[in-house]
Amino acid sequence: MSARTRADFGSYLRERRSKATPPERPDGRRLSRRQVPGLRRQELAEAAGISVEYCTRLEQGRVAHPSREVLAALARALGLPSAQRDHLFRLAGELPPEPAAPDSEIRPGLDRLLRGFGSSTPVTVHDGRLDVLARNAAATEILGEPPTTGRYGRNIVYQGFAATARRILGSEGADRYARWATAELRSAIGRYPDDERLRGLVAELSATSGDFCRHWAQGEVAAERSGVKRLRHPTRGWLTFQSEMLHDTARDHWIVIYAPAT
């Protein structure tokens, strides 16, 4: 960290300490009788498992590279929510910790937004494991309801190697999608390397799809977040959309908007 960044880190740490809740006794009463809010430096040091002297140096911007273990301990001791914890890590020049798993439910506001899109704009939401969480009515009209049977029925990678993919995307579009979906799966495993569900999906597709094996062998990682898509509507025929993917990083949810192409 530069001297400026170290100073910013120390200032942020002092600010969070001043707003943290002091520890309580087993009977629910505060251990400290002081009137000043926040934690004492010694209380923070004890809670984080570091020395008071080291905590002082951190707050004074005199530590060049605090370890990830120390940063995590400070965040826990201060009770930082994920956004503030991530800011603490970034100030220290470290990438924030990856979540153990994506959130299983979409935000209520996003759900309302999803339903509010017009009938001509399909919108879908999937999580970091590539499982569909929601589709608005326009998306369901074209893509159908996400399957509810089978372990991977709701997974967009698994769906890319199903027979319905060619019906909706056509042969050429389905091949492009299969390549993209395989690259997305590799990216997801990079984010959640120990996830048994994702590893199981790779094993399942490797055993059942030669196309998947061919794409997987290429070792590609997803980068495409925008593009033109042609989808076959069951009654209106081929429709062209500009597809855009937006990321809710806090929950690791992806919002895919299909805007009608002009």
C-alpha positions in Angstrom: 0.0 0.0 0.0 1.1 3.5 -0.7 1.4 6.0 2.2 -1.8 7.6 1.1 -3.7 4.3 1.0 -2.3 3.3 4.4 -3.6 6.5 5.8 -7.0 5.9 4.3 -7.0 2.4 5.6 -6.2 3.6 9.1 -8.8 6.3 9.0 -11.5 3.8 7.9 -10.5 1.3 10.6 -10.7 4.0 13.3 -14.1 5.2 12.0 -15.5 1.6 12.0 -14.1 1.0 15.5 -15.8 4.2 16.8 -19.1 2.9 15.5 -18.9 -0.7 16.6 -20.9 -2.2 19.4 -18.9 -2.8 22.6 -18.8 -6.4 23.8 -21.4 -7.6 26.3 -21.2 -9.9 29.4 -23.0 -13.2 29.4 -25.9 -11.6 31.2 -26.3 -9.1 28.3 -24.8 -6.1 30.1 -21.9 -4.2 28.6 -18.5 -5.0 29.9 -17.6 -1.3 29.7 -19.3 1.5 31.7 -17.9 4.3 29.5 -20.2 6.7 27.7 -18.1 7.0 24.6 -19.6 4.9 21.8 -17.6 2.2 19.9 -14.8 -0.2 20.8 -11.7 0.6 22.7 -8.5 -0.2 20.7 -7.7 -3.0 23.2 -11.2 -4.5 22.8 -10.8 -4.6 19.0 -7.3 -6.1 19.3 -8.5 -8.8 21.7 -11.5 -9.6 19.5 -9.4 -9.8 16.4 -6.6 -11.8 18.0 -3.9 -9.2 17.4 -1.7 -7.1 19.7 -2.7 -3.6 20.8 0.6 -2.3 19.4 -0.2 -3.9 16.0 -3.7 -2.5 16.0 -2.3 1.0 16.8 0.1 0.7 13.9 -2.7 -0.3 11.6 -4.8 2.7 12.6 -1.8 5.0 12.2 -1.2 3.8 8.6 2.2 2.2 9.5 1.5 -1.3 8.2 2.3 -1.8 4.6 0.6 -5.2 3.9 -1.8 -6.6 6.6 -2.5 -10.2 5.9 -5.9 -11.5 4.6 -6.2 -13.4 7.9 -5.8 -10.1 9.9 -8.3 -8.3 7.6 -10.9 -11.1 8.0 -10.4 -11.1 11.8 -10.9 -7.3 12.0 -14.0 -7.5 9.8 -15.5 -10.1 12.1 -14.5 -8.3 15.3 -16.1 -5.1 14.0 -19.2 -6.9 12.7 -18.8 -5.4 9.2 -21.5 -6.3 6.7 -20.1 -7.6 3.3 -19.9 -4.2 1.6 -17.9 -2.6 4.4 -15.7 -5.7 4.8 -15.0 -5.7 1.0 -14.0 -2.0 1.3 -11.6 -2.8 4.1 -10.0 -5.5 2.0 -9.7 -3.2 -1.1 -8.1 -0.4 1.0 -5.5 -2.9 2.1 -4.8 -3.8 -1.6 -6.5 -7.2 -1.3 -9.4 -8.7 -3.3 -12.5 -9.2 -1.1 -13.3 -12.7 -0.1 -15.4 -14.7 -2.5 -18.8 -15.8 -1.2 -19.1 -19.5 -0.3 -22.2 -19.7 -2.6 -24.5 -17.4 -4.4 -27.7 -16.2 -2.7 -30.7 -18.5 -3.2 -33.3 -15.7 -3.5 -33.4 -12.5 -5.6 -33.9 -9.1 -4.1 -37.6 -8.1 -3.7 -36.9 -4.9 -5.7 -35.4 -6.9 -8.6 -38.4 -9.2 -8.5 -40.8 -6.2 -8.9 -38.6 -4.8 -11.7 -38.7 -8.2 -13.4 -42.5 -8.2 -13.4 -42.6 -4.6 -14.5 -40.8 -5.1 -17.9 -43.1 -5.0 -20.9 -44.4 -8.0 -22.7 -41.8 -7.5 -25.5 -38.7 -7.5 -23.3 -37.8 -10.9 -21.9 -35.7 -10.8 -18.7 -34.2 -13.8 -16.8 -32.2 -14.0 -13.6 -29.7 -16.8 -12.9 -27.2 -17.2 -10.1 -23.5 -17.8 -10.0 -24.0 -21.6 -10.2 -25.9 -20.8 -13.5 -29.3 -22.0 -12.1 -32.4 -20.0 -13.2 -33.9 -18.1 -10.4 -36.7 -16.2 -12.2 -38.1 -15.3 -15.6 -40.6 -12.7 -16.5 -43.7 -13.5 -18.5 -42.1 -12.5 -21.8 -39.1 -14.7 -21.2 -41.3 -17.6 -20.2 -43.3 -17.2 -23.4 -40.2 -17.8 -25.5 -38.1 -20.0 -23.3 -40.8 -21.9 -21.5 -40.9 -22.5 -17.8 -37.6 -23.7 -16.3 -37.8 -27.5 -15.8 -38.6 -28.5 -12.2 -37.4 -32.1 -12.6 -33.9 -33.5 -12.6 -31.0 -32.2 -10.6 -29.8 -29.8 -13.3 -33.1 -29.0 -15.1 -32.9 -25.3 -14.1 -29.3 -24.9 -15.1 -28.6 -22.8 -18.2 -25.6 -24.8 -19.1 -27.4 -28.1 -18.9 -30.3 -26.6 -20.9 -27.8 -25.6 -23.6 -27.2 -29.2 -24.5 -30.9 -30.2 -24.4 -33.0 -30.7 -27.5 -35.0 -27.6 -26.8 -32.0 -25.4 -27.4 -32.0 -26.1 -31.1 -35.7 -25.5 -31.3 -35.3 -22.0 -29.7 -32.0 -21.0 -31.1 -31.6 -22.9 -34.3 -28.6 -25.1 -35.1 -26.0 -22.3 -35.5 -27.3 -20.4 -32.5 -27.4 -23.5 -30.3 -23.8 -24.3 -31.2 -22.7 -20.7 -30.3 -24.7 -20.9 -27.0 -23.2 -24.3 -26.1 -19.7 -22.8 -26.5 -20.6 -19.8 -24.4 -22.3 -21.9 -21.7 -19.3 -24.2 -21.4 -17.1 -21.2 -20.9 -19.5 -19.8 -18.3 -19.3 -23.1 -16.4 -15.6 -23.0 -16.3 -15.8 -19.4 -15.0 -18.3 -20.5 -12.3 -16.0 -23.3 -11.1 -13.1 -20.8 -10.9 -15.3 -18.7 -8.6 -16.6 -21.7 -6.6 -13.8 -24.3 -7.0 -15.1 -26.7 -4.3 -18.7 -26.6 -5.3 -20.0 -30.2 -5.6 -23.0 -29.2 -7.7 -20.9 -27.5 -10.4 -18.4 -30.4 -10.3 -21.3 -32.8 -10.6 -22.6 -30.9 -13.6 -19.3 -31.2 -15.4 -19.2 -34.9 -14.8 -22.8 -35.3 -15.9 -22.3 -33.5 -19.2 -19.0 -35.1 -19.8 -20.7 -38.5 -19.6 -23.7 -37.6 -21.8 -22.6 -35.0 -24.4 -19.8 -35.2 -26.9 -20.4 -31.6 -27.8 -19.8 -30.6 -24.2 -16.6 -32.6 -24.1 -15.4 -30.9 -27.3 -16.1 -27.4 -26.0 -14.7 -28.2 -22.5 -11.4 -29.3 -24.0 -10.9 -25.8 -25.5 -10.4 -24.4 -22.0 -12.3 -21.2 -22.7 -13.4 -18.8 -19.9 -16.5 -16.7 -20.4 -16.0 -13.0 -21.3 -19.0 -12.2 -23.5 -21.7 -10.1 -21.6 -23.4 -8.5 -24.6 -24.6 -9.7 -28.0 -27.3 -10.1 -30.6 -29.5 -13.1 -30.1 -32.1 -14.6 -32.4 -34.9 -16.6 -30.6 -37.8 -18.5 -32.1 -41.1 -17.4 -30.6 -43.7 -20.3 -30.6 -46.2 -18.1 -32.5 -44.4 -15.1 -33.8 -41.4 -16.8 -35.4 -37.8 -15.5 -35.3 -37.2 -12.4 -33.1 -33.9 -10.5 -32.8 -32.8 -9.1 -29.4 -29.9 -7.2 -28.0 -28.9 -9.2 -25.0 -27.2 -7.5 -22.0 -26.0 -9.2 -18.8 -25.9 -7.2 -15.6 -24.3 -8.5 -12.4 -25.6 -8.1 -8.8 -22.2 -8.7 -7.1 -23.6 -8.9 -3.6 -25.7 -11.9 -4.3 -23.8 -13.2 -7.4 -26.9 -13.0 -9.5 -27.0 -12.3 -13.3 -29.8 -10.3 -14.8 -30.1 -10.9 -18.6 -32.2 -8.4 -20.5 -33.3 -9.1 -24.1 -34.1 -5.7 -25.6 -36.0 -6.0 -29.0 -33.5 -5.0 -31.7 -34.5 -2.2 -34.0 
